[in-house]
Amino acid sequence: MVNSEEHMSEATRGRRKVVIGIVTSDKMNKTRRVEVPRLVQHPRYGKYVRRRTICYVHDENNESHVGDTVKIMETRPLSKLKRWRLVEIVARATTQRVASNETLAQEPASSS
């Protein structure tokens, strides 16, 4: 009987949305900014246009970094902007992040 009650409560609450996106910022503690891209057909011209949705995601262990592809799930409001939580990291970023100061210091100055 307990199992049927749990099943009914989940059905009335509804299923939570799960989407896949790319981490674009990891500067905050336990929070990530994730972009979820989608293609939308233009109503008049029919051409497909890229759109994106920005989600602020709760990452309890600071596991994800910029460029990672992550799976996120809708959850209760955790702060003013956070409404999602990290489920798993689908793919890690292929390149290592380099500090912008190091990159600028390594580039040779043009002597024109």
Protein Blocks (a to p, Z undefined) as FASTA:
>chain_A
ZZmmmmmmmmmnopadddddddfbfkbghiacdddddddddfklopacddddddddddfk
omacghiacdddddddfbfmlccdcfbdfbacfbdcddfklmmmmpccddZZ
